[in-house]
Amino acid sequence: MTFTLGLQAESFSAAENRYAQSHLRILSGLYGLLRPLDLIQPYRLEMGTKLPNSAGKDLYAYWKPILAPALNEAIADSGSNVLVNLASNEYFKAVNTKQLNARVITPVFKDEKRHL
């Protein structure tokens, strides 16, 4: 069995790029909610980083009031009421899920291990 890992965005057609740009969002500890083609500077910052700010002691406190409304706008624009969450548990904790106007589906990915 062969699995392809990753999004392989470099192989997207123009139509697939437009679809991803309007339907896919990426959570960032530094930038918040991104679209696939948003330009950013390289950085290394985990969402769990302690960073005192006006909203609290860490990035969760900073992003929590911002992310759900931004996701709700993207959900409304998509015409769907389903959000497929592919974010890590660490990053999705920054979203106030009680404020989301969508049914959230979070797949559980497992590794198949072969015993020889």
N, C-alpha and C positions, 0 to 999 in steps of 0.2 A: 504494500500500500504506500503510495507517495502523496505527501501533503505539500502544498505550496504555502510558505509562510509569508506573512506581510501583505500589505495592500497592493503592491506592485503598481503604484500610481503612474509610473513612467510608461506603462503600456495602455493607459486610458485613451479612448478616443475623445474628440472634442465634446461630444454629447455626454460621455461618461464624466468628463471633467466638470461640465456645467451641472450635472446631477449631483455630483459629490459636493461641489461648492454650495449648492442650495440645500443639501440634506445632511451633510456630515459636519459635526462640530468636534473640536479637540479641546480638552481641558488643559490649561497651562497654569502652573503656579505663579508665573511672572506676568503673563498676558491675559489670563482669564479664559474667555471662550473664543476660540479661533476657528476660521474656515480653512479648508485645506490649502488654499493658495495665498493666504495671508503671509506677508513677509515678516520675519522676525530675526533677531540677532541670536546666534548660538549662546546657550546658557546652560548652567546646571543648577537647578533649584528644585528641591522636592516640596510637595504641598505641605508636608508635615514639619517643614523648617520653622523653628521658633523665630518669629520676626515681629517684635512689638510694633503696633500701628494704632491708628486712631480707633479702629474697630475692636481691638483685642490684642491677644498675645501672639497670634500666629496667622498664617495665611488662610487657614480655615475661617477664622473670624472675619478677615478682610473680604474674602470672596463669597461667603455664604449668603449675604443679602443681595448680591449682584447676579450670581449664576442662574438661579431659578427663573427670575424674570427674563433674562436673556434667552434661556432655553425655551421658555414659554413663547416668546416671540418667534423663535425659529420653528417651534412645533406648529404654531398657528400658520406661519408662512408655508409650511410643508403640506398643509391640508390633511395631516394625519393626527391621530390622537394617541400614537404609540411612540415611545422613545426606547430604542434598543441601546442599552448601556453597555459599552465595551471598555469603559474606563476601569482602571484598577480600583480596588476598594479604597485605597488611600486617597485617590483623587475624587472619587464619587462622594466621599464623606463631606466634601466642600459644597455639595448641592443640597439645598433644603428640599427634599423630595416631597414634603407635605404641601409645598407650594406649586408643584408641577401640575399642569393641566393635561396630563397624559398618563396612560398606563405604561409603567416602566417594566421592561423585560431585560433581565440580566442573565445572559447565558453563563453556564459554568463550564469552563474548559478544563479538560483532563488530559493527562499524558498516558498514552498506551505504552507499557513497558513489556518488552519481550524477555522472557527468561530462557536462557540457553542451557 
